Amino acid sequence: MSQQVKDLLELHFLVLLWGFTAVLGLLIEIPSVEIVFYRSLISFVVIGIGLWIAGMEFRIDQREFLKLFVVGFLFAAHWILFFWAAKVSNASLCLAGMATTALWSSILEPLFGKKSISKLEISLSLIAIVGLSIVLNVEFDRALGLILAIGAAFLAACFTIANKSLVTRHEPFKIMFYEMFAAFLVTAAFLPFYKNYLTDGSLRLNPSSYDWIYLLVLGVICTGYAYSMSVKLLRRISAFTVNFTINLEPVYGIALAFLVLGDSERMDAGFYIGTSLVLISVIIYPVLRRKSKKINSNR
C-alpha cells in the first residue's frame, strides 16, 4: 500500500471522527460555549502531558506564538458556531453547512497564494449555493443553524490553510498544543460577556457524569488526536485535499446521527436533494480541475 493511499485512509478515519462531533454536541447537555471551554481545556492539557512525556521542547518564538494564537482564536470561534448550529437545528443540518468548507478553501487558497480565482471554482460555488438554498427553503425554521454552520465552515477553511504553512516549521502536536491553549484562553475570556449578555445570567460549567464521558471523547479523540494528525498530514497533502475530504463529513455524520439519535435526524426529501448538490459540487471539483489543467497545458 502506497503512502498516498495510507494518508487518504487515515484522513477518512479522521473525518469519521469529526462527523461524530455533531452527535456528541447534541448528546452533551451543557451549552455550546461551555462545550468549547472544556473541549479546548481537555485537548491542550492532554497534548501538553503527551509532549512532556515525549520530552519535546515547549519553547517557541514570540512571533510564531502570535500566529498560533490567531489560529487558536479561529478554532474557538469555529467550534462555538459549529455546536451552536447543532443545538439550534440538528446534527444533519449542521453538517450540511459544513459541506461548504472545501468551496471556501478553493476561494481562500488562491487569495493567500496570490493567484487568480478560477471560473470553475466560482461555478461550483454557485451550485453549492443553489443546494443550500433548497435546504434553506425546506427547513426555513432552522435557517439560523444553517447560517452558523456555513460560518463555521469558513473558519475551518481559514485555520486549515494557516496550518499548512505552520506545519513546515513546527511539530504537529506542538502546533495543536499552542492552538488549543489559545482556544481555551479565548473561550475563557469570552465567558463573562457570554454570561452577562447571551444567557440568563448564569453559566453551566457543571457537566453531568455522562457529559464528562462525552467531553473526554470529544477532547481527547475527536480533537487532540484528530486535529494533530490532520496537521501532520498537511506535510504531505494539500489543504484543499484535506478540506475536500472533510466534505464527506456530512455523509459519515448523518449516518452516525441516524444510528445514534434515530428519528430526530430524519429530514424532508428536499434536504437530501440540496445536500446532494453541495456534495456533488465538491466531488466533481478535482476531476474537472485535472481536465482544465490538461487542456491549458496542451494549448
RARA-V874109 format. One record per residue. N is the residue number from 0. PHI is phi in whole degrees, -180 to 180 (none if undefined). PSI is psi in whole degrees, 0 to 359 (NA if undefined). D_LAST is the distance of its C-alpha to the last C-alpha in whole Angstrom. Layout:
N/PHI/PSI/D_LAST
N/PHI/PSI/D_LAST
//
This chain:
0/none/128/36
1/-72/161/33
2/-63/324/33
3/-63/317/30
4/-66/318/32
5/-61/317/35
6/-62/317/34
7/-68/321/32
8/-65/319/36
9/-65/320/38
10/-64/319/35
11/-64/323/36
12/-65/320/40
13/-65/320/40
14/-64/324/38
15/-61/318/41
16/-64/318/43
17/-67/327/42
18/-63/333/42
19/-80/345/46
20/-65/325/46
21/-65/323/47
22/-65/314/49
23/-61/322/51
24/-60/329/51
25/-84/329/53
26/-73/327/55
27/-76/130/56
28/-82/334/59
29/-74/155/58
30/-64/171/56
31/-62/316/52
32/-66/319/53
33/-65/326/56
34/-62/314/54
35/-64/322/51
36/-57/309/54
37/-74/325/55
38/-61/311/52
39/-69/322/51
40/-63/309/54
41/-61/318/54
42/-64/309/51
43/-71/329/51
44/-67/313/55
45/-65/315/54
46/-64/320/51
47/-61/317/53
48/-63/319/55
49/-63/317/53
50/-64/319/52
51/-65/316/55
52/-63/321/56
53/-77/352/53
54/72/27/54
55/-82/152/51
56/-76/131/51
57/-91/337/51
58/-62/144/51
59/-150/149/48
60/-62/144/47
61/-60/319/48
62/-64/319/44
63/-68/324/43
64/-62/320/46
65/-63/321/45
66/-64/316/41
67/-65/325/42
68/-64/318/45
69/-62/316/43
70/-64/321/41
71/-61/322/44
72/-61/318/45
73/-63/320/41
74/-59/310/43
75/-60/313/46
76/-64/319/45
77/-60/311/42
78/-66/320/45
79/-61/314/48
80/-65/319/45
81/-62/308/44
82/-71/327/48
83/-62/318/49
84/-61/316/47
85/-65/323/48
86/-69/319/51
87/-86/349/51
88/-128/254/49
89/-161/176/49
90/-62/321/47
91/-64/313/44
92/-66/321/43
93/-60/314/43
94/-70/330/40
95/-64/317/39
96/-64/324/38
97/-67/344/37
98/-67/351/34
99/-86/1/32
100/-56/311/32
101/-65/325/28
102/-68/320/27
103/-60/318/29
104/-63/320/28
105/-66/337/24
106/-88/318/25
107/-77/322/27
108/-58/314/25
109/-62/325/22
110/-66/316/25
111/-69/327/27
112/-89/5/24
113/58/45/23
114/-118/160/20
115/-78/149/19
116/-82/130/20
117/-78/152/17
118/-65/328/18
119/-60/314/18
120/-66/322/21
121/-64/318/23
122/-62/315/22
123/-67/327/24
124/-63/321/26
125/-66/323/28
126/-62/317/28
127/-63/320/30
128/-63/321/32
129/-61/315/33
130/-60/316/34
131/-67/328/36
132/-65/322/38
133/-64/316/39
134/-60/316/41
135/-63/320/42
136/-69/324/44
137/-74/320/45
138/-115/52/46
139/-59/328/47
140/-71/351/50
141/-115/25/48
142/-58/320/46
143/-58/318/47
144/-61/319/46
145/-66/316/42
146/-62/316/42
147/-63/320/43
148/-67/322/41
149/-65/320/38
150/-62/320/39
151/-64/322/40
152/-65/319/36
153/-60/314/35
154/-67/325/37
155/-63/319/36
156/-63/321/33
157/-64/312/34
158/-75/335/36
159/-68/316/33
160/-64/319/31
161/-64/318/34
162/-69/336/35
163/-59/322/32
164/-82/325/32
165/-69/328/36
166/-70/345/36
167/-77/346/35
168/-116/343/38
169/-138/157/41
170/-68/140/42
171/-55/316/41
172/-70/331/45
173/-70/319/45
174/-59/312/43
175/-69/328/44
176/-60/310/48
177/-72/325/47
178/-70/321/45
179/-70/325/48
180/-62/316/50
181/-65/318/49
182/-61/321/48
183/-66/314/52
184/-63/317/53
185/-63/315/51
186/-65/318/52
187/-63/320/56
188/-69/332/56
189/-78/337/54
190/-56/315/57
191/-59/315/60
192/-63/315/58
193/-59/317/57
194/-65/316/61
195/-78/329/62
196/-119/341/60
197/-119/3/58
198/-133/186/60
199/-83/15/64
200/99/12/65
201/-140/156/65
202/-111/148/62
203/-107/77/62
204/-103/29/62
205/-124/73/64
206/-60/149/62
207/-76/175/64
208/-60/317/64
209/-67/322/62
210/-58/318/59
211/-62/321/60
212/-63/311/59
213/-64/321/56
214/-65/322/55
215/-66/319/55
216/-62/316/53
217/-64/313/50
218/-75/319/51
219/-84/308/51
220/-87/306/49
221/-78/348/46
222/-120/290/46
223/-55/308/47
224/-72/307/46
225/-62/314/43
226/-72/324/41
227/-63/317/42
228/-70/327/40
229/-68/323/37
230/-66/321/37
231/-61/320/37
232/-66/334/34
233/-64/346/32
234/-70/336/32
235/-117/342/30
236/-128/161/28
237/-78/161/26
238/-63/325/28
239/-65/318/26
240/-59/318/27
241/-62/309/30
242/-68/328/30
243/-64/314/28
244/-67/326/31
245/-61/337/34
246/-70/352/33
247/-85/356/34
248/-56/319/38
249/-61/322/39
250/-62/310/39
251/-67/315/41
252/-66/317/43
253/-65/320/44
254/-63/316/45
255/-66/320/47
256/-63/320/48
257/-67/320/49
258/-65/320/51
259/-87/317/53
260/-102/345/53
261/72/223/54
262/-62/337/54
263/-65/343/53
264/-99/6/50
265/-75/135/49
266/-124/164/47
267/-69/164/47
268/-59/323/44
269/-59/327/42
270/-61/314/42
271/-73/329/40
272/-64/312/38
273/-63/316/37
274/-63/322/36
275/-62/320/34
276/-62/319/32
277/-63/313/32
278/-66/319/31
279/-61/319/29
280/-61/325/26
281/-88/333/26
282/-71/322/26
283/-82/350/23
284/-56/305/21
285/-63/328/20
286/-66/310/19
287/-66/327/17
288/-67/319/16
289/-64/318/15
290/-64/321/13
291/-64/318/11
292/-65/321/10
293/-65/319/9
294/-65/317/7
295/-67/325/5
296/-72/336/6
297/-88/354/4
298/-76/NA/0
//
